[in-house]
Amino acid sequence: MINPFNITKAVDYSDEELNKFWVDFPIEKGFKGIIKPTSEMPMIILGSKGSGKTHIMKHFSFSMQFIRWKEKIKQGILEDGYFGVYLRCSGLNGFKFSGRGESEEIWQDIFSYYLELWLSQLLLNNLIKLIETTDVKINEHLVTLEILDLFDAQGLPNNIKSLTHLSKYLNDLQKEIDYSINNRAFTNKRISEDVKILVSAGKLIFGIPEVLSKQVEMFKEIKFLYLLDEYENFSPNQQKYFNTLIRERKNPTCFKIGARRYGIRTYETLSAGEEIKIGSEFEEFDLDDIFREQSKIYTEFITNICIKRLENSDIQISSSELSNKFLKSDDEAFLKELLNKERKHIKLLSSKLSKIVDKSILIRIISNLTFKQDVFLERINILLFYREWNKKRNLLEASEEIKLSCIEFFKHGKHEGKHYNVIDKHKRDIIDTLYRENSHKIPTYAGFENLIKISNGIPRHFLITMKHIFRWNEFYDVNIFDVKNDIKISVDSQLNALSDTTNWFIEDSRHPGKDGNKIKECIFRLCDYLRELRFSDIPPECSISTISIQTKVLPKEISNILDFLEQYSYLIKLDTGRRDKNKNSRNVSFQINGLLASEWELSISRRGIVDLNFLEIKDIFYPDSEDIYKKFIFSTKSKYNAPFGFEKRTISLFD
Amino acid sequence: MDYTIYYKKKYENSEIDSVIEELNFDFFISAYNESERITKVFNKINSLNKHWIILPEYRFSEVEVSHLDDKVFNYTDFSSTDDEGEIILDYFTKNQELFCSEKIGIDITGFLRPHLVYLIRLLKAKNILKVDFIYSEPVNYKKKEDTLFSEDYYEIREVKGCLNSHNPETTNDLLILGSGYDYQMISKIAKFKADTKKVQILGFPPLQADMFQENILKAYQAEEDVSSGQFSLDSEDIILAPANDPFVTAQLISEFVIQEKKKNKLTNIYLCPLSTKAHTLGMTLYFINECIDEPVSIIFPFSKKYSRETSEGISRIWIYKVEL
């Protein structure tokens, strides 16, 4: 059976497949309500790699309109209210408009002219297809003449009488520019000497829609929607030019710009470097934010994507059936299993205590903390004991108090007291610690909803996990979607798939070369550090995976690293930072990406936040040497693990 | 066009002396690198004029190249903005007369791929049509599949002189990748031209038996970007071309493209040579013979630095006689 989750990128789908696999966002009006294709206000759509920008933007292109409406395309466009012209910016090969002995100003002029020709060809080609396949009546000669009239130059060829000829003419002009640029490599002849700019910036991009709106009945009320995808492929100067077009937009033209989160290199325009203003000149939204903030709707969206994929592989399944397919960790069974096993936490504590207390005291302490009926409560005893140890309490007395508290909680289960407080905040941490101490993989991450949560609002991360789940089951020769058998997806195959996806993510987000390695090392160090904290004797916070940083004081090198980690979704910036207790300034909080969290055995929930001070940040993100980082980790371990950096002391019965 | 009619000959390492007897050049060029397979051939070959070109990406210091006896064109200190086009064009302009020689030999082994591609494209543009290319195979790469070839990646762009005019329509674009060991660069290119159908050329038969396995290990690491996570040697999108045969490589690319065109109109084609130098030569031959007026370009992920010596020994030497 072909893996239904094989394809994880919109670019790997044909237009027909994109239409077939389209899943709308389950809110009123769906993505159309978010994108607002007929809105005159230009829009910048941001999103991480894999957030689905391309699929969404292509959905509004003419080629997809054509597939959706088929022979009724004319009525379809009237109903949609827009005519989509989709441009993938990388197709333009924007890298060619730089260097080669020409000034930036010259390149700006050439690029703007080239883009006029390029976008106009795309629009005309869509139009030609529309005319060829419908009964849309256009006086092509008249329209062509009006479009040619938009050119500044005189003496244009007078034999252009159809849209096909016009498109060909624009293509010839484009080829002349391409030829000049390429030929520079053999002749050293200046490109600016060769290229004659025949039309001013914006004249065709705005002008052709105006002509069509005026001359063609069906386009009277239609918006011409230029969809520019992968805007990050434009250089700052090229974006500056297009930002100017956004500012000078004229009806019936609309713009939707799709870019990665780091893709907007500038908001400046060519009008004395003024920036386009959000709210009045354009609106901007971030797909990641939408997906992350509306987690329930996002879960439904991902479930629908899954169901659609499976449907296309002839597997019918409801959303509840789908969720039930994924086994979750069975903590009760695990704790039960531990009852008859050696208690690793007791052994470790004994070993640590033996260095500072007499044997007789040790025996009494261990006896107080041992609670054979319930391993979970016993592990809480250990945590509470370590806390008391850190407070330099009398350890024997402390163990006796913990013993009483444990018995009290076991008998009455009141919602108060030491044990309740630990369970309230650290339940998951305690269970995960038990898994870890007993050399088990932590299975907490398994389960359909957890896998969605781990994807952090990036659908591709979820799809790749599903692809690997499918692969692992294929490897074990298990048909997980066999309708005849109620086979569940094992926790192991989910964890293996998560691990594969994490490896892919780390590699995929990495920049080649030394800089890429540096960034990778930074996030690895941060994850290592948080893992040390989470599984220390006295974790400073519950559910560790979030850090808080006072970004104002950071040097540029570290800010850049943090920006990079955030832009590439290694770190998820949280909406609300928190106020620094001492300095009354607001900090920025970041959560570790779910995939990394699962790999480093961190929490995927967002509860406790670890505050990092400047020195800690420096040692993690910009240590002067690897030894300095090692020392930092050593001192962290000493601080949060018994004997808590205290000097060796021996306590006797009479102390 | 049938590329397989071109003449090629191989010599085992033990026959290197007979290579010298058979080959007499008027003009011989090689790009300096400390690998034995480059220096040994240069020192032994018989030519009226011998030139070393020293490329800046190898970062040789003056002292390191001071021992070279023959004429040296050292571009180490060329400005960082000077690309393969500036360097090779400068070299060509300074030696234009020698390029009119009857028997020209170019050892492609030490050339960086973009410089080699541009040089061939330039020779074609300047109507220099007959050249013998020499390629020496290594016994092995030093760190097997973990050999590091390029460092400090900085941009993807066209190889100078190889950027043709493209179609605004991109619905059926094709990216043909010569896939070598540098899987990070392969991923980079695949991501850069994400909206293309990707075809990989793998070296088979390889230069050495274990190299194919090493190559596959690396190809797997780029599979998510190159083949939607479905790398398979049985795929129609894999071309297996002998790692040391430029002519078969060119032929297979040509035939593949013809087949693809029969299925559907191709909108644009991008070629990216990241495998052996023989594959690079083959890809370039295909480009200059069939693509000059087509929406086809050669693109490349550029790095600021390349490892100087990645291989050990010489297993055999090839002569490819080419008419451009």
Interface residues (C-beta under 8 A of the other chain):
Chain A: N6 I7 T8 K9 V11 D12 D15 S63 L87 R88 S90 G91 N93 F95 K96 G99 W118 L119 Q121 L122 N125 N171 Q174 K175 D178 Y179 I181 N182 A185 F186 N188 I464 K467 W504 E507 D508 R510 H511 P512 G513 K514
Chain B: T81 D83 G85 L89 Y118 R121 L122 A125 K126 E151 D152 Y153 E155 I156 R157 E158 K160 G161 C162 L163 N164 S165 H166 P168 E169 T170 T171 D173 Q184 M185 S187 K188 F192 K193 A194 D195 Q221 E224 D225 S228 G229 Q230 N268 S297 P301 S303
